[in-house]
Amino acid sequence: MASDDDKASVLLQLPANASDFGIDDAMAGTFLDSGLSVTHSILASWRAIAGKASTMTDINESGSSRNMSIIAANARAQMAYWQQMADREDNAAGTEQIVHGISTTITRV
């Protein structure tokens, strides 16, 4: 069972409206109970937020506009930052690094 202090540490690094994206006290506890560290739980939370925010689009109507896509961009930036923190934590613990993302170009013939 995740401690309240660890759950608070995870939620502290997330936006106040993280529950709108499904990340609440219970989800933070689930990440921690699965064996993830606080840093890796924060990373998992930002991945979830980025995934859900990726469907948001900008809204332009009646002379007003709301740039909703910036939420996804900011979430991806936080995800990249916490990935670096998780990698540093893994390096310090001597854990083998996982390669993150590989891109391949395919040419149709």
VOGUKE-591504 format. One line per field, with one value per residue: residue number from 1; residue in three letters; x, y, z of N, C-alpha, C, O in turn. Coordinates in steps of 0.05 Angstrom, whole numbers, padded with zeros to 5 digits. Example, Ala and Ser with C-alpha at 12.3 -4.5 7.8 and 13.67 -1.06 7.14 Angstrom:
// residues 2
num = [1; 2]
residuo = [Ala; Ser]
nX = [00264; 00257]
nY = [-00114; -00045]
nZ = [00156; 00142]
caX = [00246; 00273]
caY = [-00090; -00021]
caZ = [00156; 00143]
cX = [00264; 00258]
cY = [-00066; 00001]
cZ = [00156; 00157]
oX = [00285; 00268]
oY = [-00066; 00023]
oZ = [00169; 00161]
//
This chain:
// residues 109
num = [1; 2; 3; 4; 5; 6; 7; 8; 9; 10; 11; 12; 13; 14; 15; 16; 17; 18; 19; 20; 21; 22; 23; 24; 25; 26; 27; 28; 29; 30; 31; 32; 33; 34; 35; 36; 37; 38; 39; 40; 41; 42; 43; 44; 45; 46; 47; 48; 49; 50; 51; 52; 53; 54; 55; 56; 57; 58; 59; 60; 61; 62; 63; 64; 65; 66; 67; 68; 69; 70; 71; 72; 73; 74; 75; 76; 77; 78; 79; 80; 81; 82; 83; 84; 85; 86; 87; 88; 89; 90; 91; 92; 93; 94; 95; 96; 97; 98; 99; 100; 101; 102; 103; 104; 105; 106; 107; 108; 109]
residuo = [Met; Ala; Ser; Asp; Asp; Asp; Lys; Ala; Ser; Val; Leu; Leu; Gln; Leu; Pro; Ala; Asn; Ala; Ser; Asp; Phe; Gly; Ile; Asp; Asp; Ala; Met; Ala; Gly; Thr; Phe; Leu; Asp; Ser; Gly; Leu; Ser; Val; Thr; His; Ser; Ile; Leu; Ala; Ser; Trp; Arg; Ala; Ile; Ala; Gly; Lys; Ala; Ser; Thr; Met; Thr; Asp; Ile; Asn; Glu; Ser; Gly; Ser; Ser; Arg; Asn; Met; Ser; Ile; Ile; Ala; Ala; Asn; Ala; Arg; Ala; Gln; Met; Ala; Tyr; Trp; Gln; Gln; Met; Ala; Asp; Arg; Glu; Asp; Asn; Ala; Ala; Gly; Thr; Glu; Gln; Ile; Val; His; Gly; Ile; Ser; Thr; Thr; Ile; Thr; Arg; Val]
nX = [00017; 00013; 00044; 00015; 00047; 00080; 00042; 00024; 00072; 00075; 00027; 00037; 00072; 00040; -00011; -00063; -00112; -00107; -00140; -00180; -00159; -00158; -00121; -00114; -00115; -00123; -00105; -00051; -00035; -00043; -00003; 00043; 00036; 00043; 00096; 00127; 00173; 00170; 00187; 00181; 00127; 00107; 00125; 00094; 00044; 00046; 00052; 00001; -00031; -00011; -00026; -00082; -00092; -00075; -00115; -00141; -00162; -00150; -00195; -00234; -00280; -00332; -00300; -00267; -00214; -00186; -00129; -00123; -00089; -00040; -00039; -00029; 00022; 00052; 00046; 00074; 00125; 00134; 00132; 00178; 00217; 00210; 00222; 00277; 00292; 00275; 00309; 00358; 00352; 00349; 00400; 00431; 00416; 00437; 00407; 00389; 00386; 00330; 00318; 00287; 00240; 00244; 00255; 00236; 00242; 00201; 00200; 00156; 00153]
nY = [-00024; 00042; 00098; 00156; 00201; 00190; 00189; 00241; 00267; 00252; 00275; 00329; 00345; 00350; 00382; 00422; 00407; 00354; 00311; 00316; 00291; 00239; 00227; 00218; 00214; 00159; 00136; 00152; 00123; 00071; 00070; 00073; 00027; -00012; -00018; 00022; 00076; 00141; 00180; 00152; 00143; 00195; 00205; 00167; 00188; 00238; 00218; 00195; 00241; 00270; 00235; 00236; 00290; 00297; 00295; 00343; 00402; 00466; 00521; 00564; 00613; 00659; 00706; 00695; 00656; 00594; 00563; 00502; 00461; 00472; 00451; 00396; 00400; 00423; 00383; 00341; 00364; 00364; 00309; 00293; 00318; 00291; 00240; 00244; 00251; 00202; 00168; 00185; 00169; 00114; 00105; 00118; 00077; 00035; 00008; -00023; 00014; 00032; 00037; 00093; 00101; 00090; 00106; 00090; 00095; 00078; 00058; 00055; 00011]
nZ = [00000; -00019; 00011; 00043; 00040; -00005; -00046; -00043; -00058; -00112; -00133; -00123; -00163; -00207; -00248; -00218; -00238; -00251; -00240; -00277; -00320; -00304; -00265; -00201; -00129; -00120; -00168; -00168; -00124; -00145; -00185; -00153; -00120; -00158; -00160; -00181; -00173; -00139; -00176; -00225; -00223; -00227; -00279; -00307; -00297; -00324; -00375; -00383; -00379; -00424; -00465; -00462; -00470; -00521; -00558; -00557; -00589; -00621; -00611; -00647; -00649; -00659; -00655; -00612; -00585; -00564; -00546; -00542; -00556; -00534; -00484; -00491; -00514; -00472; -00434; -00459; -00457; -00402; -00395; -00423; -00391; -00341; -00358; -00365; -00312; -00290; -00319; -00298; -00245; -00253; -00273; -00228; -00195; -00221; -00258; -00319; -00378; -00419; -00487; -00513; -00559; -00627; -00693; -00758; -00828; -00880; -00947; -00999; -01053]
caX = [00000; 00029; 00041; 00003; 00069; 00089; 00020; 00025; 00095; 00067; 00007; 00049; 00085; 00020; -00028; -00085; -00134; -00099; -00162; -00195; -00146; -00159; -00099; -00122; -00101; -00125; -00088; -00024; -00031; -00041; 00024; 00062; 00032; 00053; 00125; 00141; 00182; 00155; 00194; 00169; 00098; 00103; 00128; 00070; 00021; 00049; 00046; -00028; -00042; -00004; -00042; -00110; -00092; -00067; -00139; -00152; -00157; -00155; -00222; -00237; -00308; -00343; -00279; -00250; -00199; -00173; -00108; -00124; -00067; -00017; -00039; -00014; 00051; 00064; 00047; 00096; 00150; 00137; 00138; 00207; 00233; 00209; 00236; 00305; 00295; 00273; 00334; 00380; 00346; 00357; 00430; 00442; 00411; 00450; 00387; 00395; 00370; 00313; 00318; 00261; 00232; 00261; 00241; 00245; 00229; 00195; 00194; 00139; 00165]
caY = [00000; 00067; 00117; 00182; 00220; 00185; 00198; 00271; 00274; 00249; 00295; 00355; 00351; 00350; 00405; 00420; 00394; 00327; 00292; 00318; 00272; 00213; 00223; 00227; 00200; 00130; 00128; 00155; 00099; 00048; 00070; 00067; 00000; -00030; -00020; 00045; 00096; 00166; 00192; 00137; 00148; 00222; 00202; 00153; 00207; 00257; 00203; 00193; 00267; 00276; 00218; 00246; 00318; 00297; 00297; 00370; 00419; 00494; 00529; 00591; 00619; 00685; 00726; 00687; 00632; 00580; 00545; 00478; 00443; 00479; 00433; 00372; 00407; 00426; 00356; 00327; 00375; 00353; 00281; 00291; 00325; 00269; 00217; 00248; 00247; 00173; 00156; 00190; 00151; 00087; 00104; 00118; 00051; 00015; -00006; -00022; 00034; 00023; 00056; 00105; 00110; 00085; 00114; 00077; 00105; 00056; 00068; 00037; 00006]
caZ = [00000; -00021; 00034; 00036; 00033; -00032; -00063; -00043; -00074; -00140; -00140; -00121; -00188; -00228; -00247; -00199; -00251; -00260; -00238; -00302; -00338; -00292; -00246; -00174; -00107; -00124; -00190; -00158; -00107; -00162; -00197; -00132; -00112; -00179; -00158; -00192; -00154; -00141; -00201; -00247; -00221; -00239; -00308; -00317; -00295; -00346; -00400; -00384; -00385; -00451; -00482; -00463; -00480; -00549; -00574; -00555; -00613; -00617; -00616; -00657; -00655; -00652; -00648; -00590; -00591; -00542; -00556; -00526; -00563; -00518; -00461; -00499; -00518; -00445; -00422; -00472; -00447; -00375; -00398; -00430; -00367; -00321; -00369; -00358; -00283; -00286; -00329; -00278; -00222; -00261; -00274; -00201; -00183; -00237; -00274; -00348; -00392; -00441; -00509; -00516; -00585; -00650; -00717; -00783; -00852; -00899; -00974; -01015; -01079]
cX = [00018; 00023; 00028; 00024; 00078; 00067; 00020; 00049; 00090; 00048; 00017; 00062; 00066; 00003; -00052; -00109; -00127; -00122; -00180; -00184; -00145; -00137; -00107; -00107; -00101; -00106; -00058; -00016; -00027; -00013; 00044; 00060; 00042; 00083; 00141; 00150; 00165; 00161; 00181; 00139; 00090; 00104; 00103; 00045; 00023; 00044; 00016; -00040; -00036; -00021; -00071; -00112; -00086; -00091; -00151; -00144; -00162; -00183; -00222; -00266; -00316; -00322; -00262; -00236; -00187; -00154; -00106; -00100; -00042; -00016; -00024; 00016; 00065; 00066; 00070; 00123; 00155; 00144; 00168; 00225; 00233; 00221; 00266; 00310; 00293; 00298; 00357; 00376; 00355; 00387; 00442; 00438; 00424; 00431; 00393; 00376; 00354; 00314; 00290; 00256; 00253; 00244; 00253; 00229; 00226; 00188; 00179; 00151; 00143]
cY = [00025; 00085; 00143; 00202; 00215; 00194; 00228; 00281; 00273; 00272; 00324; 00364; 00352; 00375; 00401; 00406; 00367; 00307; 00294; 00299; 00244; 00207; 00235; 00211; 00170; 00121; 00131; 00131; 00074; 00047; 00062; 00038; -00020; -00033; 00003; 00063; 00121; 00179; 00178; 00140; 00175; 00220; 00188; 00171; 00227; 00243; 00201; 00220; 00275; 00260; 00228; 00274; 00319; 00300; 00325; 00386; 00448; 00502; 00558; 00596; 00646; 00705; 00718; 00661; 00620; 00560; 00521; 00459; 00448; 00461; 00407; 00377; 00410; 00399; 00340; 00337; 00365; 00323; 00277; 00297; 00302; 00243; 00219; 00242; 00217; 00159; 00161; 00172; 00123; 00084; 00102; 00091; 00028; -00002; -00002; -00003; 00021; 00045; 00066; 00115; 00104; 00092; 00101; 00089; 00081; 00069; 00047; 00035; 00000]
cZ = [00000; 00002; 00024; 00028; 00004; -00052; -00065; -00059; -00103; -00148; -00139; -00147; -00212; -00226; -00228; -00211; -00262; -00259; -00263; -00323; -00327; -00272; -00220; -00153; -00110; -00146; -00183; -00141; -00123; -00175; -00177; -00123; -00132; -00178; -00169; -00169; -00157; -00168; -00225; -00246; -00232; -00269; -00320; -00317; -00319; -00373; -00404; -00392; -00414; -00471; -00484; -00474; -00510; -00568; -00574; -00580; -00605; -00625; -00624; -00664; -00645; -00642; -00624; -00598; -00565; -00553; -00538; -00532; -00546; -00493; -00468; -00502; -00491; -00431; -00433; -00462; -00418; -00376; -00404; -00406; -00347; -00332; -00363; -00329; -00277; -00296; -00309; -00254; -00228; -00262; -00247; -00187; -00198; -00254; -00303; -00361; -00415; -00462; -00513; -00544; -00607; -00674; -00741; -00806; -00871; -00926; -00989; -01043; -01099]
oX = [00036; 00001; 00030; 00018; 00082; 00074; 00016; 00047; 00099; 00053; 00007; 00063; 00075; 00002; -00059; -00125; -00140; -00123; -00194; -00198; -00132; -00135; -00108; -00088; -00081; -00093; -00042; 00006; -00011; -00001; 00062; 00081; 00048; 00094; 00165; 00137; 00148; 00143; 00170; 00126; 00070; 00088; 00093; 00029; 00002; 00033; 00006; -00058; -00054; -00030; -00082; -00131; -00091; -00088; -00171; -00121; -00176; -00194; -00211; -00277; -00306; -00327; -00244; -00245; -00180; -00162; -00089; -00092; -00024; 00006; -00008; 00032; 00087; 00085; 00083; 00142; 00178; 00160; 00181; 00245; 00255; 00230; 00279; 00330; 00308; 00308; 00373; 00396; 00367; 00398; 00461; 00454; 00424; 00438; 00401; 00351; 00364; 00313; 00271; 00267; 00276; 00221; 00277; 00204; 00245; 00173; 00187; 00158; 00149]
oY = [00028; 00088; 00150; 00219; 00235; 00205; 00239; 00301; 00289; 00286; 00341; 00388; 00355; 00387; 00378; 00393; 00357; 00288; 00274; 00291; 00226; 00184; 00259; 00197; 00157; 00100; 00114; 00120; 00057; 00025; 00045; 00024; -00043; -00049; 00003; 00066; 00123; 00189; 00191; 00139; 00178; 00231; 00196; 00170; 00232; 00255; 00204; 00221; 00285; 00271; 00229; 00281; 00339; 00307; 00330; 00384; 00454; 00490; 00575; 00583; 00655; 00720; 00734; 00646; 00635; 00542; 00520; 00443; 00431; 00456; 00398; 00361; 00400; 00394; 00325; 00322; 00358; 00314; 00259; 00284; 00294; 00226; 00199; 00230; 00207; 00140; 00143; 00162; 00109; 00063; 00087; 00082; 00005; -00024; 00019; -00004; 00003; 00068; 00051; 00135; 00113; 00083; 00100; 00092; 00067; 00088; 00024; 00055; -00004]
oZ = [00017; 00012; 00001; 00011; -00011; -00072; -00087; -00073; -00119; -00168; -00153; -00154; -00235; -00205; -00222; -00197; -00281; -00275; -00269; -00342; -00338; -00262; -00216; -00160; -00105; -00143; -00190; -00143; -00116; -00177; -00183; -00118; -00126; -00193; -00167; -00148; -00175; -00181; -00242; -00267; -00245; -00283; -00340; -00335; -00331; -00391; -00426; -00408; -00428; -00492; -00506; -00487; -00523; -00591; -00588; -00589; -00586; -00644; -00610; -00682; -00623; -00623; -00617; -00615; -00547; -00568; -00520; -00514; -00544; -00482; -00451; -00495; -00487; -00417; -00419; -00458; -00412; -00360; -00393; -00402; -00337; -00316; -00356; -00322; -00260; -00283; -00305; -00243; -00211; -00254; -00242; -00171; -00190; -00263; -00312; -00356; -00428; -00456; -00515; -00552; -00605; -00676; -00744; -00804; -00877; -00927; -00991; -01055; -01123]
//
